[in-house]
């Protein structure tokens, strides 16, 4: 049972962001799902969406032979700027190419070797333009500082499985991988009016990992013993910028050469100690060894020069350990019980999950010039914190699931129903969780808090205590053999308990209703037509004031309701097509939590597209 892995909260450096509607409930492929998901020898497909004149095309093929298999895939996607529900243009766009090669070798039924190579490149990603604003008397730059011109990733993974048995071990697995990232961005190449203060930045990252484990049975329980190692190294610098005419002049570091290696050992166990129930647990110990290799490399801006080390000391004091090593442990236990045959199943889990600081949180060193001609002054600085403690999640999670006697899956009903109304073809799932986080790694603004020496509104990171709660109710009902209904309600809540303010990055209450009509298409296929109504509440708990909080939430947001319509058809599981109209009533709205590709501190909202039609087609051979 793998551990859930807490991620850096509220943003990050994902390779692409998407302002399109992102419902908590993901729609499947409808009638053509079997065609889109089929593992055929050859698959070709494509699509078009009116928002942003977006198009995509993909091809994939597979080959099976004695003792092995191979596959390859290639996809292209392009999108331009689009209009929101008010008819205003939203600056956006990119071109993306993704390719993959994979293979497997099976010398016998107990052994296998699998591997794949993935290449992913995103070019000319247009971001919201930066503009000077004043929030609570603090001058800021709202928008993105630069456009990623190129984001190139290459990944390789290999895995070896051997189930022949080695003493007490029934199975052994060794797996590993490598990922390389190369990103370049600037604020002038893709802009009709280049920024007056030109800046460019580049980031290289290399991540590799390896895991080995063995499975055995002890006293009727399944046991897994394993070890792991992961290495993450980055190098990224900013050149040019406000009042700097030389684009070769280093003016800060997005990543001043941080390197971190994490070693771990884990044990996982699962068994059925009582009738109708199961119990699983896991324990993991990790050791984190990090170093900032460019901590003493100089940067220079008008009115301010220094090094990453001197910048950290300016905000957090001298004596910080820039080559720390530390350890942490995580534990998880989960119990499940089905009350009777065909009855509800309950689950409850408790976990303690540790997270080491992300290298950006730990090391970013982006100063600014305090000169008066710079609109944002010191408030545009981003200062990582090498003194951050590990983030510890103390989480409990519980759920209850009921299924009717005729339930198989969404749109699938057992034959026992016998009538036009399948009253027993339903599934109800309830879940709730609570997470008390010790030393939550929070974005904030420098206001001379405990452990922070300055009060100049620079973007900083610090440890606070926090709480996150969530709850969800999901009802799926195949009301008849042709009509399926779904209702989903999802809620979450976050609080910075140290500072007694809302936690940033929390999506508001959301309800989604879906009605899907599906039927046979004579004897040659199937079709479906569906509607989705998404209702999102107002979010009035926002950490949006840089004078009292982090300001990382752009603002409180109004609620909205959006209707989407879509339909699909498939013929003989070989040809499939889907069409749809999103945002039928052309609503003007923005998600409370925008999808970010950069770590800019004040990105602002990105409005969703207005009404648009889309089409996807796939053919299998």
Secondary structure, DSSP 8 states (H G I E B T S, - for coil): --------SS----S----S---SS----GGGHHHHH---SEEEEEEEETGGGEEEEEEEEEEEETTEEEEEEEEEEEE--EEBTTS-EE--EEEEEEEEEEEEEEEETTEEEEEEEEEEEEEEEE--B-EEEEETTEEEEESBS-EEEEEEEEEEEEEEEE-S-BTTBSEEEEEEEEEEEEEEEESSTT-SS--SS-EEEEEEEEEEEEEEEEEEEETTEEEEEEEEEEEEEEEEEEEEBTTB--TTSEEEEEESSEEEEEEEEEEEEEE--STTEEEEEEEEEEEEEEEETTTT-EEEETTEEEEHHHHHHHHH-S---SS-EEEEEEEEEEEEEE-STTS-EEEEEEEEEEE---HHHHH-EE-----TTSTTGGGG-EE--TT---EEEEEEEEEEEEE-TTEEETTEE-GGG-SSB-TT-EEEEEEEEEEEEEEEEEEEE-SS-TT----S--EEEEEEEEEEEEEEEEEEEE-BSSEEEEEEEEEEEEEETTTTEE-SS----EEEEEEEEEEEETTTEEEEEEEEEEEE--B------TTTS---S---B--EEEEEEEEEEEETTTEEEEEEEESTT----B-SS---SS--TT----B-B-SEEEEEEEEE-
